[in-house]
């Protein structure tokens, strides 16, 4: 649309310029210049003007590309990505400049080469019929420009408003100085959930002793990375709903330090604790969307939620577990920043509901990337075959990346 507005504006300016050159064109025609020769001359001028505009546009694009590369947060792009202008982009811009110059210069050139010779040769003379045609064409171009500009203005306004709203979205957690990594664990290595939890406790304890580390946590799903597990649930004491028709919520298995590691705020009750282990009464902390939707006029703390047991390494579910609600935590973003839907969810300890694939969260007192090698080395001390995936991905980078997408859209629309 921006290109069409520019082309219509150029065509309109060419029409206005041709009105001032009617006498020149009439003299050329009178001394024997053919109409096709005159059209060639005017088209050449338009194409040259378009190519100069294309060259300036390429220079501006190069500058904006450098600016956007500087504005994008580190690690938003893979290390092998090489963002640059190549010959295909240059060829496309050159071809587009020539084509638009030809298309939008043709009509003004044709109109300019049909002068009223007798009227134009007279001082102050104008061809009335040709002038009326030019006036109608110029009016049509102005109407098209205004219509396209209105559409662009409306869309840009809505997009920029969404961009500013995205900058102020409360993610529900503090992403500063947090580094994450995937911690895949083979099901064959720990067929017993108890042995799995012992192994995970050892990794967390060793990482917690690293200098510069404040909190270490494990989770089955990182914030802004989706639900992870989605489980149908039933509120105990409410009318029984068939399992096939129950509403789902996200179901996260976390270490009790999860909320502290992400700086999440508790609004009611208590958080999960180290006492919530296997053999102790099963407890859960729910988020505010679940509390608002399913406990609108009652206190959720003390109520129970029925969810079938997730058996590690098995595709079948076990019996229903009555999870007692012990706390309510502020909502965290489990999807994109522009996700406006409420995502009800619940958190349980990985001791009471073990899971093999975990993600590691480390909150540091310093730049967490400086701890990358130390974290990897500490995990390898526990198990030399343990791999860490996406180690360079920082929690802050996830938020910055989502917001930088809005920044790039804003710059493109302006």
C-alpha positions in Angstrom: 0.0 0.0 0.0 2.9 2.4 0.8 4.3 1.6 -2.7 1.0 2.2 -4.4 0.6 5.5 -2.5 4.0 6.6 -3.7 3.3 5.5 -7.3 0.0 7.3 -7.4 1.6 10.4 -5.9 4.4 10.3 -8.5 1.8 9.9 -11.3 -0.1 12.8 -10.0 3.0 15.0 -9.9 3.9 13.9 -13.4 0.5 14.9 -14.6 0.8 18.3 -13.0 4.3 18.7 -14.5 3.0 17.7 -17.9 0.5 20.6 -17.8 3.4 23.0 -17.5 5.1 21.3 -20.5 2.2 21.3 -22.9 3.7 24.1 -24.9 7.0 22.3 -25.1 5.4 19.1 -26.2 3.3 21.0 -28.8 6.4 22.6 -30.3 8.2 19.3 -30.5 5.1 17.7 -32.2 4.8 20.7 -34.5 8.4 20.3 -35.8 7.9 16.7 -36.5 8.5 14.7 -33.3 6.4 11.5 -33.4 4.1 10.6 -30.6 6.0 7.4 -29.7 9.2 9.4 -29.5 7.6 11.8 -27.1 6.2 9.0 -25.0 9.7 7.4 -24.9 11.2 10.6 -23.6 8.6 11.1 -20.9 8.8 7.4 -19.8 12.6 7.6 -19.7 12.3 10.6 -17.3 9.8 8.7 -15.1 11.9 5.5 -15.0 15.0 7.5 -14.1 13.0 9.2 -11.3 11.8 5.8 -10.1 15.3 4.3 -10.1 16.7 7.2 -8.1 13.8 6.7 -5.6 14.6 3.0 -5.5 18.3 3.7 -4.8 17.4 6.0 -2.0 14.9 3.4 -0.7 17.7 0.8 -0.7 20.0 3.1 1.3 17.2 3.7 3.8 16.4 0.0 4.0 20.1 -0.7 4.7 20.2 1.9 7.5 17.0 0.5 9.0 18.3 -3.0 8.8 21.4 -2.0 10.8 19.2 -0.2 13.3 16.9 -3.2 13.8 19.9 -5.6 14.2 21.2 -3.3 16.9 17.7 -3.1 18.6 17.0 -6.9 18.6 18.0 -8.4 22.0 21.0 -10.8 22.0 20.2 -14.5 21.2 16.9 -13.6 19.5 18.4 -14.9 16.3 20.3 -18.1 15.9 24.1 -17.7 15.7 24.3 -18.9 12.1 21.8 -16.3 10.9 23.3 -13.7 8.7 20.9 -10.9 8.1 22.0 -8.8 5.2 20.9 -7.4 1.8 21.9 -9.7 -1.0 21.8 -9.5 -4.8 18.3 -10.9 -5.0 17.0 -8.1 -2.9 18.9 -5.6 -5.0 17.6 -7.1 -8.3 14.0 -7.1 -6.9 14.3 -3.5 -5.9 15.7 -2.5 -9.3 13.0 -4.5 -11.2 10.3 -3.0 -9.1 11.6 0.6 -9.7 11.6 0.1 -13.4 8.2 -1.6 -13.6 6.5 1.0 -11.4 8.2 3.8 -13.4 6.8 2.3 -16.6 3.3 1.5 -15.4 2.6 4.7 -13.5 4.4 6.9 -16.0 2.6 5.5 -19.0 -0.8 7.3 -18.5 0.7 10.7 -17.8 3.0 10.3 -20.9 0.1 9.3 -23.1 -2.0 12.3 -21.9 0.9 14.7 -22.3 1.5 13.7 -25.9 -2.1 14.5 -27.0 -2.0 18.3 -26.8 -4.3 20.7 -28.6 -1.6 22.1 -30.9 -3.5 25.2 -31.9 -4.6 26.1 -28.4 -1.1 25.3 -26.9 0.7 27.4 -29.4 -1.4 30.4 -28.5 -0.1 32.3 -25.5 -2.0 31.1 -22.4 -3.9 28.6 -24.5 -5.1 25.3 -23.0 -6.9 22.3 -24.6 -10.2 22.2 -22.7 -11.0 18.5 -23.5 -7.5 17.3 -22.6 -7.4 19.4 -19.4 -10.7 17.9 -18.3 -9.4 14.4 -18.9 -6.2 15.2 -16.9 -8.3 16.7 -14.1 -10.5 13.6 -13.8 -7.4 11.3 -13.8 -5.7 13.4 -11.2 -8.8 13.4 -9.0 -9.0 9.6 -9.3 -5.4 9.3 -8.2 -6.0 11.6 -5.2 -9.0 9.6 -4.2 -6.9 6.4 -4.4 -4.1 7.9 -2.4 -6.4 9.1 0.4 -8.2 5.7 0.5 -5.0 3.7 0.8 -3.5 6.2 3.3 -6.7 5.8 5.5 -6.4 2.1 5.4 -2.7 2.2 6.4 -3.3 4.8 9.1 -6.1 2.7 10.7 -4.0 -0.5 10.6 -0.9 1.2 11.8 -2.8 2.9 14.7 -4.2 -0.4 15.8 -0.8 -2.1 15.5 1.0 0.6 17.4 -1.5 0.6 20.2 -1.1 -3.2 20.5 2.7 -2.7 20.5 2.5 -0.3 23.5 0.1 -2.6 25.3 2.6 -5.4 24.8 5.4 -3.4 26.3 3.3 -3.1 29.5 2.0 -6.6 29.7 2.6 -8.2 33.1 4.2 -11.6 32.5 3.7 -12.6 36.1 7.3 -13.4 36.7 10.7 -11.6 36.8 12.9 -12.6 33.9 16.0 -10.6 34.8 19.2 -12.6 35.5 17.5 -15.9 34.7 18.9 -18.6 32.5 17.1 -21.8 31.5 18.1 -25.1 30.0 16.3 -28.3 29.0 17.1 -31.3 31.1 16.1 -34.4 29.2 16.3 -37.7 31.1 16.1 -41.1 29.7 13.2 -43.2 31.0 15.4 -46.3 30.9 17.9 -44.8 33.3 15.4 -44.2 36.1 12.5 -46.7 35.8 11.8 -45.9 39.5 10.3 -42.4 40.2 12.0 -42.4 43.6 15.4 -42.8 42.0 14.5 -40.1 39.6 13.7 -37.6 42.3 16.9 -38.5 44.2 18.9 -37.7 41.0 17.0 -34.4 40.5 17.5 -33.3 44.1 21.2 -33.9 43.8 21.5 -31.7 40.6 19.5 -28.9 42.3 21.5 -29.1 45.5 24.9 -29.0 43.7 23.8 -26.0 41.5 22.5 -24.2 44.5 26.0 -24.2 46.0 27.6 -22.5 43.0 28.8 -19.0 43.7 26.6 -16.4 42.1 23.5 -18.6 42.1 20.5 -17.4 44.1 17.7 -19.9 43.2 17.5 -23.2 41.3 14.3 -24.8 40.2 12.9 -27.4 37.9 9.7 -27.4 35.9 7.9 -29.5 33.4 7.1 -26.4 31.3 8.8 -23.0 31.1 6.8 -19.8 31.2 5.6 -18.6 27.7 6.4 -22.1 26.3 2.9 -23.5 26.4 0.9 -25.6 28.8 3.2 -28.6 28.9 0.6 -31.0 30.4 -3.1 -30.2 30.0 -5.2 -32.2 32.4 -9.1 -32.4 32.7 -10.1 -31.8 36.3 -13.1 -32.0 38.6 -13.7 -29.8 41.7 -14.5 -32.0 44.6 -17.9 -31.4 46.0 -19.2 -29.9 42.8 -21.7 -31.7 40.4 -19.9 -34.7 38.9 -18.8 -34.2 35.2 -18.0 -37.0 32.9 -14.2 -37.2 32.3 -14.6 -36.8 28.6 -16.5 -33.5 29.1 -14.3 -32.0 31.9 -12.6 -28.6 31.4 -8.8 -28.8 31.1 -6.1 -26.7 32.9 -2.3 -26.7 32.6 -0.6 -29.0 35.0 2.9 -28.1 36.0 5.3 -30.3 38.0 7.8 -28.0 39.7 10.2 -27.9 42.6 9.0 -25.8 45.5 11.7 -23.2 44.6 9.9 -22.5 41.3 8.0 -19.5 42.5 11.0 -17.9 44.2 13.3 -18.5 41.2 10.8 -16.6 38.9 9.8 -14.0 41.5 6.1 -15.0 41.3 3.8 -13.5 43.9 1.5 -15.4 46.1 -1.9 -13.9 46.7 -3.5 -16.5 49.1 -2.3 -19.3 51.3 1.2 -20.8 51.1 3.5 -21.9 48.4 4.7 -25.5 47.8 7.3 -26.6 50.3 10.0 -29.2 50.7 7.6 -31.1 53.0 5.3 -31.8 50.0 6.9 -35.1 49.2 5.7 -38.6 48.3 3.7 -40.0 51.1 2.6 -36.6 52.3 -1.0 -35.4 51.5 -1.0 -34.3 47.8 -1.2 -30.5 47.6 -1.4 -28.0 44.8 -1.1 -24.2 44.2 -3.5 -22.9 41.6 -3.3 -19.6 39.6 -5.7 -16.7 39.8 -7.5 -17.5 36.6 -8.5 -20.9 37.9 -9.5 -19.4 41.3 -11.6 -16.6 39.6 -13.4 -18.9 37.2 -14.1 -21.9 39.4 -14.2 -20.4 42.9 -15.9 -17.0 42.2 -17.7 -16.6 45.6 -15.8 -18.9 47.8 -12.3 -19.4 49.2 -10.3 -21.8 47.1 -7.7 -22.7 49.8 -8.7 -25.9 51.4 -10.8 -27.2 48.5 -9.7 -30.2 46.5 -9.2 -30.7 42.8 -9.5 -34.2 41.3 -6.9 -35.0 38.6 -5.9 -38.4 37.3 -2.4 -39.5 38.2 0.3 -39.1 35.5 2.4 -42.2 35.5 6.0 -41.5 34.5 7.0 -43.3 31.3 3.4 -44.5 30.7 0.7 -43.3 28.3 -2.1 -44.4 30.5 -3.4 -42.4 33.5 -3.7 -43.7 37.0 -6.5 -43.1 39.5 -7.8 -39.7 40.5 -5.8 -37.8 43.1 -7.5 -35.3 45.4 -5.1 -32.4 45.3 -5.7 -30.0 48.2 -5.4 -26.3 47.3 -2.9 -24.7 49.7 -2.3 -21.4 47.9 -3.1 -19.1 45.0 -0.4 -17.6 42.9 -0.5 -14.6 40.5 -1.0 -15.5 36.9 2.1 -16.2 34.7 2.1 -16.0 31.0 2.1 -19.5 29.6 1.7 -18.4 25.9 2.6 -15.3 23.9 2.5 -11.8 25.3 -0.5 -11.0 23.1 -2.4 -14.0 24.4 -5.5 -12.4 26.1 -7.1 -15.7 27.2 -7.1 -16.7 30.8 -5.2 -20.0 31.3 -6.3 -21.8 34.4 -3.6 -23.9 35.9 -2.2 -25.7 38.9 1.3 -26.5 40.2 2.3 -29.6 42.1 5.7 -30.8 43.3 7.7 -33.2 41.1 8.1 -35.3 44.2 4.4 -36.0 44.3 4.1 -36.2 40.5 7.4 -37.1 38.9 8.1 -36.5 35.2 11.2 -37.4 33.2 11.7 -34.3 30.9 12.4 -31.2 33.0 13.6 -27.7 32.4 16.2 -26.1 34.6 15.8 -22.5 35.9 18.7 -20.7 37.5 18.4 -17.2 39.0 21.8 -15.6 39.3 23.1 -12.6 41.2 25.3 -11.8 38.2 24.9 -12.1 34.4 23.7 -15.7 34.1 25.6 -16.3 30.9 28.8 -16.0 32.9 27.6 -19.1 34.8 27.0 -21.2 31.7 30.1 -23.3 31.8 29.9 -23.7 35.6 26.3 -24.9 35.4 27.2 -27.4 32.6 30.2 -28.6 34.6 28.2 -29.0 37.8 25.5 -31.1 36.1 28.2 -33.3 34.5 29.7 -33.9 37.9 26.5 -35.6 38.9 26.2 -37.4 35.6 28.8 -37.0 32.8 26.2 -38.2 30.2 23.6 -35.7 31.2 22.9 -33.1 28.4 21.6 -29.6 28.7 19.6 -28.2 25.7 19.1 -24.6 24.7 21.5 -23.5 27.4 22.0 -20.0 25.9 18.3 -19.2 25.9 17.7 -16.8 28.7 14.2 -16.2 30.2 14.7 -12.4 29.6 15.4 -13.1 26.0 12.0 -14.8 25.5 10.2 -11.7 26.8 12.5 -9.3 24.9 12.1 -11.4 21.7 8.3 -11.2 21.9 8.5 -7.4 22.5 11.1 -6.9 19.7 8.7 -8.5 17.3 6.2 -5.7 18.1 9.1 -3.2 17.7 9.9 -4.4 14.2 6.2 -4.2 13.2 6.0 -0.7 14.6 9.0 0.4 12.6 7.7 -1.2 9.4 4.3 0.6 9.7 5.9 4.0 10.3 
